């Protein structure tokens, strides 16, 4: 019951609803991003772990506590590489044992990994998330506006003939639905007569349902034509 109430509250709070919709719309991109990140980390971890294992094989006396701590196993190498980009451990601390005991080139590989993930992958991911969020927010706004205008048409069509005349339109100017509709198209209620004339494409003095919906969707945004 509490969950149902929470969902109803989200529908009433426009900004919060938009944020939730954007997050839900970005989940697919998030899943593919995590998969790509795991693949990159795994490949790099395999290289690091193999390098440490070979060094220990050739130098039996190589027992550095930091090498064991950060690269003692494939799982530990994966965790170290993830922590290096997530702030769990300074990547300078994680790379120094490799440079000192394995080879300076492992430091170059580590630095390339950090640069590629942080500068390339994360920037691209941020752009994808922003674009996906904007598209989701636009779809949510369009759906909300269609629903609002549908309800406004039903309220305005007092005689039920499927047409709205100016008198019926004017009677709803003070209604919450009409006020919200004007806000969505950034129009002043004082321009109601001009808006009605623009919606009345055929010039018959009345507006049918399709023209009403299409007209409001066409004017969504700054209503410069009014």
N, C-alpha and C positions, 0 to 999 in steps of 0.2 A: 504494500500500500504506500509506504514511504517513497519507494522508487517511482511509483506512478505519479505521486504528488510532485516529486523532483522534476520529472519529465515535463509535467504541466507548467511548472514554474519556469523552466528553460524556454518554453514556447512564449512566455509573456515578457521575457527580458531579451530585447532584440540584440543588444551587443553581445551578451553571453551566448545567445543562440548562434550568432554568427561565428564566434570563436570556436564553439563546439563543432559546428559544421565544417569549418576550415580544418580542424584537427582530424576529424573523421575522413575528410576528403584527401588528406595527406598521408593516410595510413599505408596506402598501396606504395607510394613513393618511399615511405619510411622503410617498409619491408625490403624493397630492392636495394635501398641504400645500406641497410644493415648487412644484407647478403654480400654486397660488393666489398664492404669494409672487412667483413669476416674473411673473405677470400684473400684480400691483400695482406691482412695481418697473418693469416695462416701461411701463405707463401713465404713472407719475410721471416716468420718464426722458424720455418723449416730450414731456411738458409743459415740463420743464426745458430740454431741447435746443432746442425751438422758441422758448422765451423768449430764450435766449442768441443764437440765430440772428437773430431779429427785431431784437434790440438792436444786433447788429453791422451789420445792414443799414441801420438808421436812423442809427447812429453809426459811420461808417467808421473812426474813430480808436480805437474800443474794442478794445484788444488787451491784455487782462490775462492774465498767464501762468497764474494759478490757474484762470481761466475755461476756458482752453484745456486745462489739465491735467485738470480735473474734468468739464468739459462740452463738450469740443471735438468730440465725436461722440456718436451715440446709444449705441454700445457703451461709450464711456468714461462716459457718464452712468449707464448701467445698473450698471457696475462701481462707480462712486462711491456710488450708493444702496445697493448690497449691502454695501460696506465700511462704510458709516455704521451699519448695524445689526449687522454681524458683528465690529466692533471693529478693522477694518483701517485706518480713518481716523476721527478725531474728527468728529462731524457738525457741530460748531461751526466747525471749519476749513473743511468743505465748503460750508457755507451762507453764510459771510461774503462771498465774492465775489458771490453772487447778490444779497444785500441791498445791497451797496455799489455795484454796477454795473448791476444789472437793475431790481429793484423790491423794496421791503420786503415786499410780499405774497408774493414767492417764498420768503421766509424763513418766513412763516406756513404756506405750503403744505408746505415741507420739514419744519417742526416737526409739522404734522398727520400727515404720512407717518410720521415716527419714532414718534409717540405711538400711531398706529393699529396699526402693525406690532408694536411691542414690547409695548404694553399690551393690545391686543385680540387680534390674531392669535396671538401667542406664548402667551398665557395659555390661549386656547381649545385650541391645539394641544397644550400640555402636558396639559390635562385629557383630551383625546382619547387621547393616548398612554398616560396612566396607566390609563384605563378599558380600552383595548384590551389593554394589558399584563396587567392583572388578569384579564380574561376569558381570555386565552391561558394564563396561569398556572393558572387554575382548570380549564380543559379538560385541560391537561397533567397536573395532579394527579389529576383524575378518571380519565383514561386509565391512568395509572400504577397507581392503586388497583384498577381493574377487572382489570388484568393480574395484579397481585399476588394478589388474592383468587381469581382463576381458578386460579393455580398452587397456592395454599393449599388450595383445594377438591380439586384433583387429588391432592395429597399426602395429604390427610386421608382421602379415599375409598379406603381400603386394599383393600376387597373388590370395588370396581368396580361397586357396585349403584346408583350415582347418588344415594346418600343418605349423610349423615354423622351418625353417632350420637355420643353424648357421649364414649364411650371413645375413639373415633377423634379427636375434636376435642381431647380432653385430651392425647392422645399427641403432639400437635404444639405444645403450649404453649411448649416450649423451642426450637422451630425458628425460624430467622431470618425466614421468611415470616410466622409468627404474631406475632412480636415487632414486625415492621414494620407489620403490620395493626393491632395494638393502638395503636401510636404514631399512626397516621393518624387513628384515631377518638378519640384522647386518652383511652384507657381503661387501667385497671390490669389486668395479667394475673390478679391475685387475684379479679377480677370475671368470670372466664371462665365460671363456671357461670351467672351471671345473664345474661351476653351470649348464651350458648347458648340459654337459655330464651326470650329475646326474639327470637332468630332463628327459633326453632321456633314459627312462627305458629300452626300447626294443633295444636300440643301432642301430637304423635305420638312425641316422643322422638328424632326424626331430622329432618334439614334437607336439602331438595333444592337443586339448583344455583341455581335462580332466586331462591329465598328467601334463600339464602346471599349472593348478589351484591347483591340489593336491600337486604337488611338492613344490610350493611356500608356501602353507599352512603348509606343513611338515617341511619346513626349517625355519618357523617363529620363531624368537628368535635367540639366538646366533648360528650362522651357523658353528658349530664345525666340521661338516663333510666335509667342503670345504677345 
